């Protein structure tokens, strides 16, 4: 794997294919945004593509700060995600603090 920079953004090349998972820019112009958990203030990057799809990028600082992740350490069960952060993201989307890129389809109160 070769690592380089393209347009100021880190890119990794694997067999001449660009791995853009670390690129927070998107073709539709909606980048990932920082958002702090209302419970523990762990700050992650978030992008809400639709009401059903959310992308979250954790870093080492957020991982260490997450109260639910810390509570799960040492248990047999795998960490399934932070309910507090999920609620924070939902509230931020509902109140317009983060954009829902494609709000079409079932909204936030839809129960499948």
Secondary structure, DSSP 8 states (H G I E B T S, - for coil): -EEEEETTEEEEEETTEEE-TT----TTS---EEEE-TTT--EEEEEESSSS-EEEE--HHHHHH-HHHHHHTTSSS-----HHHHHHHHHHHHTTSS-BTT--SS-TT---
